[in-house]
Amino acid sequence: MVPLTAYLIVAALLFCIGMYAVLARRNAIAILMGVELMLNAVNINLVAFWRFLTPSTTATGSGLQVGMAGQTFAIFVFVVAAAEAAVGLALILSVFRNRRTVIAENVDSLKL
Amino acid sequence: MNWLEWGFFGVLTILVIGGGLAVVLNRNLFHSALWLIVSLFGVAGLFVMLSAPFLAAVQVLVYIGAIVILIIFAIMLTRRMMGISEAPNSQWTLGLAAAALTFLVIAMTLVLASNGANPLIPREPLTQIGGESLRDLGVALVDLNQYVLPFLLASVLLEAAMVGAIVLARGEE
């Protein structure tokens, strides 16, 4: 099987690509896409660690059971990503309606 | 069989990383959103290789089917910004340096840590995962001794976020 290190390096590369998008893009929607890439990198990490490091099956009342912590965390990341995308895009639409721009640098009325 | 697996892994890596790079470097926002689909599809393939088929299906349904469509809607609703070919901001060199440095640090740490027999970074999985894992995932999410409380909290969070998004996007009438 492909070793764990390969998955982790792919995830690290994807995370850094997303980080560059967040730091360097000017359009707020592009920044949000970078955040999505970063969340996906985290999900690859969670599932890879789950696959490689889940301890052996435990016996419960309903039979043998595999530990599911990694996949459960990944599902919570999905939920948070969906909530983040919905609220973020609603905020961007609201800003666009009021200020006629989605360039993050031009929205600076909180700046001193 | 090993070379076949490495082949699939290589193709998926090219999809994930190439799609991600295209998202970041493309000046046209709409094309970025389309490349994001390619990248997310590659991630779904990686989930299949890691024997998590349910997560792969959720990835395609939720990310590609919902989030990217939402992003494309937002791009079209802010259409005056769509035609503008957008240059990176003035500090993009700093951002590039930070991202490259982060990757170098993580990659060096990983390579050093996986050199030798580190029990935290095994070369082979500890257990064989069979077809039962989907049932176990369902049980884990609703089992009183496992994740039922975080599961309910996540539902409440999603509900609150959706209501908030509607209120924010509706504007004032």
Interface residues (C-beta under 8 A of the other chain):
Chain A: M1 V2 P3 L4 T5 A6 Y7 L8 I9 V10 A12 L13 L14 F15 C16 I17 G18 M19 Y20 A21 V22 L23 A24 R25 R26 N27 I29 A30 L32 M33 G34 E36 L37 N40 N43 I44 V47 A48 W50 R51 F52 L53 T54 P55 S56 T57 S62 L64 Q65 V66 M68 Q71 T72 A74 I75 F76 F78 V79 V80 A81 A82 A83 E84 A85 A86 V87 L89 A90 L91 I92 L93 S94 F96 R97 R100 T101 V102 I103 E105
Chain B: N2 E5 W6 F9 T13 V16 I17 G20 L21 V23 V24 L29 S32 A33 L36 S39 L40 V43 L46 F47 M49 L50 S51 A52 F54 L55 V58 Q59 V62 Y63 A66 I67 L70 I71 F73 A74 I75 L77 T78 R80 M81 E86 A87 P88 N89 Q91 W92 L94 G95 L96 A98 A99 A100 T102 F103 I106 A107 L110 V111 S114 L120 I121 P122 R123 E124 P125 L126 T127 I129 E132 S133 D136 L137 V139 A140 L141 Q146 Y147 P150 A154 S155 L157 L158 A161 M162 G164 A165 I166 L168 A169 G171
